[in-house]
């Protein structure tokens, strides 16, 4: 795991100071070493966190055996040893996964992406063609941003802060990104908070040549659904998951596992035990608060892990927000980012690489709102315009159930999911704040508005890369830690995506395929568990005076930077110590952090 940066421009050697500022800005992503390479029209920079091939032969930027191509990579290519055998004609100098990409590129060019596994964001400069080829992994685990500089330079980096540090652009605020943030609490994965800094979306590649940018999708989520029974599905599920975990244990440093005590992390630890009898596990909890630590300890004892429990006092929430929020570069409202930072910080004292259990809910149907959507679809009024009209009239005189109310309000379960689930502000409220320009994300598939499987696909292309993986990457990299996600192994994820809905959830049961396949790997109490997060509420956090003081400073002062972009007077109507208040506070913190650029 590393940080990458580059500037494509004539006389690239003249840009040494700018490139240095860029790699300095992302030093936290790679504290082990730093290198730059300058060609006539390309300057490439790299910050290294050494995981595979710790020697000098693994350093980047890395030239190919012909010296024609030069690559910078952020990520890990799982199963690269098998790829190396497949491309054995290449003259390898070391044992890194990076060099395998160069070998593949010489044979396949852009088509290498069809068989490249893992999490990655990379750029390859082709000196002969004078062309830059960039690509990002299928699910968006690793970030890639780019911009066109004031003199036509093509600038790219792992994080926005590196592009800003170059001094080569004057950022412009993206109104659509503010709208998306106010609605969902994060900036869409197809955009950045700036209209002139762009993100390479997941599953896309980009070429830059002769001043022209060509960006294309190279991968789409599978659309078909298997016709398969539970017994057969369990066997393949378990086999694919074991293969996924095995491939992600490859490293030249120790690989540990996060262990929350939930179903997903307990599953990862159980699978690791199949290949690595003595593993290190890490759990985190706030002292004096309800946590999952007792469940984590059960799994740790079952598999005799080297278990590390981290107990922390909640501390000064305002101080934590001020310290941690700059790592995002954009406004970000997920409440769990502060505990995520702290567990990564603690993990980094012991390890360089950990496995995590993210994305299990989206693949196996684990969220409570999926069950609610299942119930909405079964409601007698669903997709019946006449019944909905009658219920709407009836609701004016008598109180109706939650399911009835939501069915009346929304056209279908996809509409409910997009405009009710995990929403902060309504369209009308956002308009009152002065933001009216809305972004519509494109998907790699045509969603059936009545399909729960397609709703999970929407989450895999929207929420997962826009929120979950952003949080995972930035909080881990802030602490120079690599987090791997076995559930996003291509073969395993594709298999889960195509399983029929009834093997994932019903109105009463969630994660059916996971529970049925893995129950013998868990303890009895974990088998009975339902989903639990870090346990705090926004309302609880606003009981802290320091957070109230921070909010007053940033949201009750009309001169604060945030009010160059949203309406001050309207904002005052939403300061009720709830999730809307929290969302606005995160926006104001971001604006304050980056006021010198905006």
HUTAWO-V337699 format. One record per residue. N is the residue number from 1. PHI is phi as a letter, one per 40 degrees, with the letter a starting at -180 (* if undefined). OMEGA is omega in whole degrees, 0 to 359 (none if undefined). D_CENTER is the distance of its C-alpha to the mean C-alpha in whole Angstrom. Layout:
{{N:PHI:OMEGA:D_CENTER} {N:PHI:OMEGA:D_CENTER}}
This chain:
{{1:*:188:15} {2:a:171:16} {3:b:181:16} {4:b:178:18} {5:a:178:20} {6:a:177:23} {7:b:178:25} {8:b:186:27} {9:a:173:31} {10:c:179:34} {11:f:187:36} {12:c:181:32} {13:c:179:34} {14:c:184:35} {15:b:179:31} {16:d:179:31} {17:c:180:31} {18:c:180:28} {19:c:179:26} {20:c:178:27} {21:c:180:26} {22:c:181:22} {23:c:174:22} {24:c:183:23} {25:c:181:21} {26:b:181:18} {27:d:180:20} {28:c:181:18} {29:c:181:16} {30:a:184:19} {31:c:187:22} {32:c:178:24} {33:a:180:25} {34:a:178:25} {35:a:175:27} {36:b:172:28} {37:b:181:29} {38:b:171:32} {39:b:184:33} {40:d:185:35} {41:b:180:32} {42:a:174:29} {43:b:183:28} {44:b:181:25} {45:b:185:24} {46:a:169:22} {47:b:191:21} {48:b:165:21} {49:b:190:19} {50:c:180:22} {51:b:180:21} {52:b:185:23} {53:f:185:26} {54:c:184:27} {55:c:179:30} {56:c:180:30} {57:c:178:30} {58:c:185:26} {59:c:177:26} {60:b:357:24} {61:d:186:25} {62:b:176:27} {63:c:175:30} {64:c:180:30} {65:c:179:34} {66:c:183:35} {67:g:181:34} {68:c:182:33} {69:b:177:29} {70:b:187:27} {71:b:163:24} {72:b:185:21} {73:b:168:18} {74:b:179:15} {75:i:180:13} {76:b:177:15} {77:b:182:18} {78:c:181:18} {79:g:183:22} {80:c:179:23} {81:c:178:26} {82:c:177:27} {83:c:180:26} {84:c:177:28} {85:c:182:31} {86:c:179:31} {87:b:187:31} {88:c:182:34} {89:c:180:36} {90:c:180:34} {91:c:181:35} {92:c:177:33} {93:b:182:33} {94:a:183:31} {95:b:184:28} {96:c:175:25} {97:c:180:22} {98:d:184:22} {99:c:179:26} {100:c:178:25} {101:c:178:23} {102:c:178:26} {103:c:179:28} {104:c:182:27} {105:c:180:27} {106:c:181:30} {107:c:189:31} {108:b:187:29} {109:g:182:27} {110:c:183:24} {111:c:178:25} {112:d:184:24} {113:c:181:20} {114:c:181:22} {115:b:181:22} {116:c:179:19} {117:c:170:17} {118:h:176:14} {119:b:186:11} {120:a:164:12} {121:a:184:13} {122:a:174:17} {123:b:177:20} {124:b:175:23} {125:c:177:27} {126:b:186:30} {127:c:182:33} {128:c:180:35} {129:c:187:33} {130:f:185:32} {131:b:175:29} {132:b:178:25} {133:b:183:23} {134:b:179:19} {135:a:180:16} {136:b:186:13} {137:c:191:11} {138:c:187:12} {139:b:177:8} {140:g:179:6} {141:c:181:6} {142:b:186:8} {143:c:176:9} {144:a:179:12} {145:b:178:14} {146:a:180:18} {147:a:172:21} {148:b:184:25} {149:c:185:27} {150:c:178:30} {151:b:178:32} {152:g:179:30} {153:c:170:28} {154:c:186:25} {155:b:178:22} {156:b:180:19} {157:a:177:17} {158:c:182:13} {159:b:181:13} {160:c:184:15} {161:d:179:18} {162:c:178:19} {163:c:177:20} {164:c:182:22} {165:c:180:23} {166:c:183:25} {167:g:185:27} {168:c:175:27} {169:b:171:26} {170:b:187:27} {171:c:177:23} {172:b:184:24} {173:c:181:22} {174:c:182:21} {175:c:179:22} {176:c:179:20} {177:c:176:17} {178:c:178:19} {179:d:181:20} {180:c:178:16} {181:c:181:15} {182:c:179:18} {183:c:190:18} {184:b:179:14} {185:g:176:14} {186:a:178:11} {187:c:183:11} {188:d:184:11} {189:c:178:9} {190:c:183:13} {191:b:166:14} {192:b:180:14} {193:c:178:16} {194:b:182:19} {195:c:180:21} {196:b:167:22} {197:b:189:19} {198:b:173:17} {199:b:169:13} {200:c:186:14} {201:c:174:12} {202:d:176:10} {203:g:178:13} {204:b:169:16} {205:b:183:18} {206:a:170:20} {207:b:175:24} {208:b:183:26} {209:a:180:29} {210:f:177:32} {211:g:183:30} {212:b:177:29} {213:b:176:25} {214:b:184:24} {215:b:183:21} {216:a:174:21} {217:c:178:18} {218:b:184:19} {219:a:175:18} {220:b:176:18} {221:c:178:17} {222:c:186:20} {223:b:184:22} {224:c:177:25} {225:b:180:25} {226:c:167:27} {227:b:190:31} {228:a:177:30} {229:c:184:32} {230:c:184:30} {231:d:180:32} {232:c:183:31} {233:c:181:28} {234:d:183:27} {235:c:180:29} {236:c:177:27} {237:d:183:23} {238:c:181:25} {239:c:181:26} {240:c:180:22} {241:c:177:20} {242:c:178:23} {243:c:180:22} {244:c:180:19} {245:c:181:19} {246:d:183:22} {247:c:183:21} {248:c:175:18} {249:c:182:20} {250:c:176:22} {251:a:176:22} {252:c:173:25} {253:b:180:24} {254:c:176:23} {255:b:178:20} {256:b:180:20} {257:b:168:18} {258:c:180:16} {259:b:181:19} {260:c:187:19} {261:g:174:21} {262:c:183:20} {263:c:188:20} {264:c:181:17} {265:c:177:17} {266:c:178:21} {267:c:180:20} {268:c:180:19} {269:c:179:21} {270:c:180:24} {271:c:177:23} {272:c:181:23} {273:c:178:26} {274:c:185:27} {275:b:187:27} {276:a:188:27} {277:d:180:30} {278:b:182:29} {279:b:176:25} {280:c:177:24} {281:b:182:22} {282:b:177:21} {283:b:184:21} {284:b:174:20} {285:a:176:22} {286:c:182:24} {287:c:176:28} {288:g:180:30} {289:b:177:27} {290:c:183:26} {291:a:181:24} {292:c:188:23} {293:d:182:25} {294:c:178:28} {295:c:177:26} {296:c:181:24} {297:c:177:27} {298:c:180:29} {299:c:179:26} {300:d:179:27} {301:c:181:31} {302:d:183:31} {303:b:175:29} {304:f:181:31} {305:c:169:28} {306:c:192:28} {307:c:180:26} {308:b:177:25} {309:b:180:25} {310:b:177:24} {311:b:178:26} {312:b:169:25} {313:c:181:27} {314:d:176:25} {315:g:183:26} {316:c:185:26} {317:c:181:23} {318:c:179:24} {319:c:178:24} {320:c:181:21} {321:c:181:19} {322:c:182:21} {323:c:191:20} {324:c:187:17} {325:d:181:16} {326:c:179:17} {327:c:182:14} {328:c:182:12} {329:g:182:14} {330:b:176:14} {331:c:186:14} {332:a:191:12} {333:b:182:14} {334:d:184:12} {335:c:186:15} {336:c:183:13} {337:c:178:12} {338:c:174:15} {339:c:177:16} {340:c:177:13} {341:c:186:14} {342:c:178:17} {343:c:176:17} {344:c:178:15} {345:c:179:18} {346:c:180:20} {347:c:183:19} {348:c:176:19} {349:c:184:23} {350:b:190:23} {351:a:172:21} {352:b:185:19} {353:b:175:17} {354:b:172:16} {355:c:178:14} {356:b:183:12} {357:b:180:13} {358:c:172:9} {359:g:175:9} {360:c:182:13} {361:c:181:14} {362:c:181:13} {363:c:186:15} {364:b:180:18} {365:g:188:18} {366:c:184:18} {367:c:178:17} {368:c:183:21} {369:c:172:20} {370:c:178:20} {371:c:177:24} {372:c:179:25} {373:c:175:24} {374:c:179:26} {375:c:177:29} {376:c:181:29} {377:c:180:29} {378:c:182:32} {379:c:186:34} {380:c:182:37} {381:c:186:36} {382:c:179:33} {383:g:177:34} {384:b:186:37} {385:c:183:38} {386:c:179:42} {387:c:179:40} {388:c:179:38} {389:c:180:40} {390:c:179:43} {391:c:177:40} {392:c:178:39} {393:c:180:43} {394:c:181:43} {395:c:178:40} {396:c:184:42} {397:b:181:45} {398:b:177:43} {399:c:180:40} {400:b:182:38} {401:c:177:35} {402:d:182:31} {403:c:178:31} {404:c:181:34} {405:c:183:33} {406:c:177:29} {407:c:178:31} {408:c:184:33} {409:c:191:31} {410:b:182:28} {411:c:184:29} {412:a:183:27} {413:c:176:24} {414:c:176:22} {415:c:176:23} {416:d:183:23} {417:c:184:19} {418:c:189:18} {419:b:177:21} {420:b:184:21} {421:c:177:18} {422:f:177:16} {423:c:175:18} {424:c:182:19} {425:b:174:22} {426:c:179:24} {427:d:180:25} {428:c:179:28} {429:c:178:27} {430:c:177:25} {431:c:179:28} {432:c:178:30} {433:c:175:28} {434:g:181:29} {435:b:185:26} {436:b:184:26} {437:c:186:25} {438:b:179:22} {439:c:176:19} {440:b:181:19} {441:c:172:16} {442:c:179:18} {443:b:182:17} {444:c:183:18} {445:a:175:20} {446:c:187:23} {447:c:169:22} {448:c:187:24} {449:c:179:24} {450:b:186:26} {451:b:174:24} {452:c:177:21} {453:c:178:20} {454:c:174:19} {455:c:176:18} {456:c:175:15} {457:c:176:15} {458:d:179:14} {459:c:180:11} {460:c:180:10} {461:b:183:10} {462:b:184:10} {463:c:185:8} {464:c:180:5} {465:c:184:4} {466:c:184:6} {467:b:189:5} {468:d:183:4} {469:c:172:1} {470:c:179:4} {471:c:181:6} {472:c:182:6} {473:c:186:6} {474:c:181:9} {475:c:176:11} {476:c:182:11} {477:c:175:12} {478:d:181:14} {479:b:179:16} {480:f:181:16} {481:b:175:15} {482:b:176:13} {483:b:179:11} {484:b:186:11} {485:b:184:10} {486:d:181:14} {487:c:179:13} {488:c:168:11} {489:d:188:14} {490:d:184:16} {491:c:181:19} {492:c:181:18} {493:c:180:15} {494:c:179:18} {495:c:181:20} {496:c:180:19} {497:d:186:18} {498:c:176:22} {499:c:179:23} {500:c:183:25} {501:d:185:24} {502:c:174:27} {503:c:178:26} {504:b:182:22} {505:a:167:24} {506:b:178:27} {507:c:184:28} {508:b:188:29} {509:b:179:27} {510:b:173:23} {511:f:186:21} {512:d:182:25} {513:c:179:24} {514:c:182:22} {515:c:182:25} {516:c:183:28} {517:c:191:26} {518:b:188:25} {519:d:180:28} {520:c:178:30} {521:c:184:28} {522:b:170:27} {523:c:184:30} {524:d:183:32} {525:c:179:30} {526:c:177:26} {527:d:184:27} {528:c:188:28} {529:c:169:25} {530:b:187:23} {531:c:176:20} {532:a:178:20} {533:c:182:17} {534:c:165:18} {535:g:181:21} {536:c:177:22} {537:b:177:22} {538:d:181:22} {539:d:179:26} {540:c:181:26} {541:c:181:25} {542:c:171:27} {543:c:179:30} {544:c:184:29} {545:c:181:31} {546:c:179:29} {547:c:176:27} {548:c:179:29} {549:c:178:31} {550:c:179:28} {551:c:179:27} {552:c:181:31} {553:c:188:31} {554:c:187:28} {555:b:177:28} {556:b:178:32} {557:b:184:33} {558:c:179:34} {559:c:180:33} {560:c:186:30} {561:d:183:28} {562:d:186:25} {563:c:164:29} {564:c:187:29} {565:b:177:26} {566:b:186:27} {567:c:183:30} {568:c:185:31} {569:c:180:34} {570:c:180:31} {571:d:183:29} {572:c:179:32} {573:c:186:32} {574:b:182:28} {575:c:186:29} {576:b:177:29} {577:f:178:27} {578:b:185:25} {579:c:177:21} {580:c:176:22} {581:d:179:24} {582:d:180:21} {583:d:180:19} {584:c:178:22} {585:c:178:22} {586:c:177:18} {587:c:181:19} {588:c:177:22} {589:c:178:21} {590:d:181:19} {591:c:179:22} {592:c:180:24} {593:d:188:22} {594:b:184:22} {595:c:180:25} {596:c:178:27} {597:c:184:25} {598:b:none:25}}
